[in-house]
Every structure is written in C-alpha cells, then in structure tokens.
Amino acid sequence: MRSLPIITFIFLLLASSVSFAANSQRTKVVEPFIPIYTGPGVGYPVFLDLERGRWLTIQRQQADWYEVTTEKGETGWVRQNDLAKTHTADNQPVRLYDERQADFIQRNWELGALWGEAGDANIFTLFVGYVFTSNLSVEVSASQMIGSLSTSDLIDINLIAQPFPDWRVSPYFGLGTGRIKTKTNATLVQEKDRDDRTGNIAVGIRAYLTRSFFLRAEYKELVIFTSTNDYEELDIWSVGVGSFF
C-alpha cells in the first residue's frame, strides 16, 4: 500500500484547490474592440464597442452567441468568433465549448456502468454521482466480482477530485471507503463467508463523447481490512460509459 500516502496527498491538494466554475469565465479584449449586441443575433443592434484591455465575464451560451457582462455591469451578446479572440487572466486564448460539452462541464448528476477485472475475477459496477462543484463530486457505486472460487458484492462511497474539468479528456482522482461481502463456493473451498470493511484509491479519465454520454476508464487499488486485523490488496481495472444531466 505504498502508493496510498502519495495519492492521498495529491487528492487533498486537488480538493483544496477548488476555485472556479466552468460557466463563468472572465476574459480580456485584445483586439481594438469587439461589438456587443443587445441580443443573440446580427439582427439585434450593437449597443457597445468594448475596447482593448476591458474585461468581460461569460455567463451562458446560445448557439454561436455568448451572453456576457462587462466590468460596469452592462449585459449583452457577443459572437463566438469575436469572443474566441479574447484572452484569459494568464494571457491565453479563452476556451469555448459546444453547448453539449458545456453541459458536461456543468453537470449535476452522472450515472453509468463499468466492466473490468479485479485480480482473477470479473467485475461489474453501477455508479451514481453528484457534482458539488466543477472540481469535486461524491459517488456511490455497487459492484459484483465473480471468480472461480467466490463471489463478492462491494458497496463504495468515494470523493472524486477532477483538476481539469474543462478538458474534453479529463483525469480524476478518487478516495473512498465501503464494505465487501464475499461468498465462497462451498464445493471447492472450506473457507467461511466474509463481511469486511474496505478503503480504496483510484485514478482515471473521463472523456466527453457526444450528446449526454461520456467514456470512463479507471484503475482502483482496493484494500480489504479483514477480521484478523490484517489487510488484502486488490487491483481493479475497468472501463465503461456514463450519462450526465
């Protein structure tokens, strides 16, 4: 379990750095000016030409238009092509997303299924998660591991830290606890059924696909705390799909 202190430290560092929301970016005009319209379309009049060096905050998207607010509290609409020329506070071009990807970044709930291997057993997992912020979420999962000598049912609750939520392919780190119930195959072995506590650390990626779906791949190190005050370690590799809303 040598990796536990390192990943725990990384998780705590990422979780403590939650500081931004994907749907409220602040950006600076670097062109001589950009026109701001009263509505989301060229048929609406321009009521303001925002000069170079002025700041605005992106509020929401509608097709190829973005609603913005200036430093003085003026609210209007900017074309995507004009907004793409602005820069963030670290002097980088602003990141813009299609509406579905923006929905993924701003999701509240997600659910899905994973399939994979846990040691010599096959594992199937169902999960549901609630997103507190763009960087931090909580997840409950139920898994079944089927091996040649035993079958195990696992329930986990995990905190998930996602340091780069605005990336289309985004890494995440997890830390959690749970319980595992193992039923042995009585025809093959003489061991008793077990009910043990667990802890786990995880690292994985989420990749936005299309519409309301994403791909997920994960490695989890599961630690089983047995009744003999000992522990067992199990490597779990899994991949699956999820939906968000």
N, C-alpha and C positions, 0 to 999 in steps of 0.2 A: 504493500500500500504506500510505496514511496512517493507516488505522484500526488497523493491526497493533499499534503500541505501546499504544494505548488499551485494546483488548480484551485484550491480553496482561496488562496491569496489572490489569484487572478480574478476569481468570481467576485470577491468582496470589493476589489478595486474597481471593477467594471460597474457593479451595482451602485457603488457610492458616487460614481461619476455621471449619473443620470441628470441631464441638464438641458435637453432640448426636445422640442416637439417637431415632427416632420411637417406638420401642416401650417407652420408659422415661421417661415424663413425670412430673415432680414437681409436685404441686398442693396448694393450701391450702384447708381448710374455712372457709367464710364464713357458713354457716348456723349456728344454735345448736348443732347436731350432725348427723351423718349415721350411720345404723346400718351396722355391718359384720357380715356373716353368715359362718357357717362354710363355706358352700358357695354355688354359683351358683343360688339359687332361694329363694323365700319360705318353702318348706317346711323350710329349714335354720334353726337358731336364730341369733338375734343374740347375739354374744358381746362386742360392744364398741360403745358410742356415742362416736364420735370428736368431741371438742368443737371449737368455733370457734377458729381460729388454729393448729390442729395440721396437720402436713404428712403427706402420703402419696405413695407412688410407684406409678404404674400399671405392672403387669407384663404382663398379657395380657388378651384378651377372649374371652368365650364367650357367644354370642348377645347378650342385653341386659345381661350382667353383666361386671364387670371385677375381676380379681384385683389386690389392692393390698397394699402393705407400709407400715406406719407407721414413724415415726422410731424407735420402740422395737423394731422388728423383728417386730411382730405381723403375720401374714398372714391375709387374709380376702377376702370378696367384697362389692362394692358395686353397687347397681342403677345403670343408666345415667342415669336421671332424677336420682338423688341426686348422682352424680359430675359431671353437667353443671352443677351449681350451684357447684362449686369453682372457685378461681382459680389461675392460674399465678403465677410469681415477679414478673412485671411487672403483676400485678393485672388480668389479662384472663381471661375465661371459658375454661376448658380446652377444647381442640379434641378432639372424639371422632369416630371414623370407623366406618363399617360394616366388617365383617370383611374383605371383599374389598379395600376401599381400604387398610386397614391392611396387607394382604398386599402391595399395590403399593408402599407406602412402604418395607416391609421386604424387598423382593425381593432376590435374589442374582444372578439371570441375566435377561437380556432378549434377544429376537431379533425381527427383523421385516424389512420391506421398505419402500423409499421409491421414489417416482416423481417426475420433475420435468424441469426444463430446465437445461442448462448452456451458456450462450451460445446458439448456434444449433442445438445438439444436444439430443436427448432422452437422459435418464439414468435408469438403473435401478440400485438399490442394495440389497444384502443386508447386514445388520449383526447382530453378536452382541456383547453387552456383559456385563461382570462388575462388580457393585456392591461396592466396598470398604467404604464407609460410606453413610449416607443422603445425603451431600452429594457424594461423589466416586466416579467409576467410570472404567473403561477400556473402550474399544470398538474392535473391528476390523471394517472394512467392505470390501466388494468391489463395485465399480461398473463399469458399462459405459455409455459415451457413444457414441451413434450419430448422426453428422452426414452431410451430403450429400457431404463431401469426405474424411472419415476416420472411423475407429472407434477408440476408446480404452478400455483396461482400466486401472482405477485401484484400488490397494490402499492403505488408510489405517489408521493406528492413532492413536487420539485419547484424550486425557484429558477427561472431562466433569465440570464443576462445576455442581451443582444447589443454589442457595442456599436454596430454599424447598421441600424435598421433601415437606412435609406438605400443600401446596396441591393441590387436585384438578386445577387447570390450573397447571402449574409451569414457569417459564422455566429454561433451562440455557445454559451457555457451553462451547465446545469449543476445543481447541488440539491440533494433531497434525501428523504427517508421513507420507510414503508415497512410492510410485512410480507413474508413469503410463507405459504403453506405447501409442504411437499408430501405427496402421497406416493409411497413406494409400490413397486409391482411385487406383490406378495409371492408370486410364483417363481420369482427369480432371486429375490434377496430377502433377508430376515430383519432388516432394519425397520425401526418404528417410523410412523408418520411424524412430521415435524411442523412446528409453527414458530418462526424466528423473526426477529427484527432485522431490518436492512438499512444500509446507507449507500449512497451512490454519488458518483461524479460523472459528468457527461460532457462531451464536446461534439458539435455537429454543425450542419449547414441547413439553412432554408433557402430554397431557390424559387422565386416567383415564376409561375408558368404562364397562365392566362386566365381570364375571367376571375373566378373566385377560388383558384386552386394553386397549390404550391407543392414542390417536391421537398422531401426532408430525408437526410441521411445522418446517422448518429453512431458514435461509439460511447458505450457506457461501461464503467467499471463498478460492478455491484459487489458490496461487502455484506456477507451474511453473518450476523452475530449469533452463534449457537448457544444452547443452554449450558454447554460445558465451559463457558467463558472463553471460548476460542472464536476464531472467525475464519470464514472461507471467502475466497475471491473468485469472481466470475466475470469474464469478458463478454460483452454483448455487442454485436454488430447488427444494425438494422437499417432498413430503407423503406420509405413509404410515401404516401400522399396525404394532403390535408386540404381542408376548405376553411375559409375565413368569412366573417361577417361582423 
